[in-house]
Amino acid sequence: MKKGAAERYREIDFSRAKRGAVVKAEPGKTKISIRLSNAVLEYFRDQVDRAGGGNYQTRINEALLEHIHRRSALDSMRQVLREELASYGAENARNPSRGAHPRRRRAAGPGGRAR
């Protein structure tokens, strides 16, 4: 530090100062450091500019939450489909005449071998 800059602070009493963030994080949020590509930052900053203001970090948080909720709904739908298909398969195993289709052989290709 330059001598002139350090002398300004000599008169300030730091004896009761505390280390750490000056502004506390909102409840339910945690301050982190993350590296994002420039393209991601530009995209969200442009969104804020087009909207006439706001916070790009809030936009990133909203996009991540939306992804989580969409993914969760998709996983739930897949689970329901698996359960339904499993019960459908079990029903067909008990009663092969319902919905069961015999496998069809493919026509012979060049050289007389089945494809």
C-alpha positions as CSV (number, residue, x, y, z in Angstrom):
1,M,0.0,0.0,0.0
2,K,1.3,3.5,-0.8
3,K,2.2,5.6,2.2
4,G,-0.4,8.3,1.4
5,A,-3.2,5.8,1.2
6,A,-2.2,4.1,4.5
7,E,-2.1,7.3,6.4
8,R,-5.8,8.0,5.8
9,Y,-6.7,5.0,7.8
10,R,-4.4,5.5,10.7
11,E,-6.9,7.7,12.5
12,I,-9.8,5.2,12.2
13,D,-10.3,2.9,15.2
14,F,-10.6,-0.7,13.9
15,S,-10.4,-2.3,17.3
16,R,-14.1,-3.3,17.4
17,A,-14.3,-4.1,13.7
18,K,-15.6,-7.6,12.6
19,R,-14.5,-9.6,9.7
20,G,-17.1,-10.9,7.2
21,A,-19.8,-9.6,4.9
22,V,-21.2,-6.2,5.5
23,V,-24.5,-7.1,4.0
24,K,-26.1,-10.3,5.3
25,A,-27.5,-12.8,2.8
26,E,-31.3,-13.0,2.5
27,P,-32.9,-15.9,4.4
28,G,-33.0,-19.0,2.2
29,K,-30.1,-17.8,0.0
30,T,-26.3,-18.5,0.2
31,K,-23.6,-16.3,-1.2
32,I,-21.3,-18.2,-3.5
33,S,-18.7,-17.6,-6.1
34,I,-19.3,-19.3,-9.5
35,R,-17.6,-19.1,-12.9
36,L,-20.0,-18.7,-15.8
37,S,-19.2,-18.3,-19.5
38,N,-19.3,-14.8,-20.9
39,A,-22.1,-15.8,-23.2
40,V,-24.3,-16.8,-20.2
41,L,-23.6,-13.5,-18.4
42,E,-24.3,-11.5,-21.6
43,Y,-27.6,-13.3,-22.2
44,F,-28.9,-12.6,-18.7
45,R,-27.6,-9.0,-18.6
46,D,-29.3,-8.4,-22.0
47,Q,-32.6,-9.8,-20.6
48,V,-32.4,-7.4,-17.7
49,D,-31.7,-4.5,-20.1
50,R,-34.6,-5.4,-22.3
51,A,-36.9,-5.7,-19.3
52,G,-35.9,-2.2,-18.3
53,G,-34.1,-3.1,-15.1
54,G,-33.7,-5.8,-12.5
55,N,-30.9,-8.1,-11.4
56,Y,-29.2,-10.6,-13.7
57,Q,-28.3,-12.8,-10.8
58,T,-32.0,-13.1,-9.9
59,R,-32.7,-14.0,-13.5
60,I,-30.1,-16.8,-13.4
61,N,-31.6,-18.1,-10.1
62,E,-35.1,-18.1,-11.6
63,A,-33.8,-20.0,-14.7
64,L,-32.1,-22.6,-12.5
65,L,-35.2,-23.0,-10.4
66,E,-37.4,-23.4,-13.5
67,H,-35.0,-26.1,-14.8
68,I,-35.2,-28.0,-11.5
69,H,-39.0,-27.9,-11.4
70,R,-39.3,-28.9,-15.1
71,R,-36.9,-31.7,-14.6
72,S,-38.7,-32.9,-11.4
73,A,-42.0,-32.9,-13.3
74,L,-40.4,-34.8,-16.2
75,D,-39.0,-37.4,-13.8
76,S,-42.4,-37.8,-12.1
77,M,-44.1,-38.3,-15.5
78,R,-41.5,-41.0,-16.5
79,Q,-42.0,-42.8,-13.2
80,V,-45.8,-42.9,-13.7
81,L,-45.3,-44.1,-17.3
82,R,-42.9,-46.9,-16.1
83,E,-45.4,-48.0,-13.5
84,E,-48.3,-48.0,-16.0
85,L,-46.3,-49.9,-18.6
86,A,-45.1,-52.4,-16.1
87,S,-48.7,-53.2,-15.0
88,Y,-49.7,-53.3,-18.7
89,G,-46.9,-55.8,-19.3
90,A,-47.9,-57.9,-16.3
91,E,-51.5,-58.0,-17.5
92,N,-50.4,-59.2,-20.9
93,A,-48.2,-61.9,-19.4
94,R,-51.3,-63.3,-17.6
95,N,-53.6,-62.9,-20.7
96,P,-51.4,-63.1,-23.9
97,S,-54.4,-62.6,-26.2
98,R,-54.9,-59.0,-25.0
99,G,-52.6,-56.6,-26.8
100,A,-49.8,-59.0,-27.5
101,H,-48.5,-58.8,-31.1
102,P,-46.4,-61.6,-32.6
103,R,-43.0,-60.5,-33.8
104,R,-42.8,-60.1,-37.5
105,R,-39.8,-61.3,-39.4
106,R,-38.2,-58.8,-41.7
107,A,-37.9,-59.6,-45.4
108,A,-34.6,-61.1,-46.6
109,G,-32.2,-58.5,-47.8
110,P,-29.4,-58.9,-50.3
111,G,-27.6,-62.2,-50.0
112,G,-30.7,-63.9,-48.7
113,R,-30.1,-63.0,-45.0
114,A,-32.8,-61.5,-42.9
115,R,-32.2,-57.9,-41.9
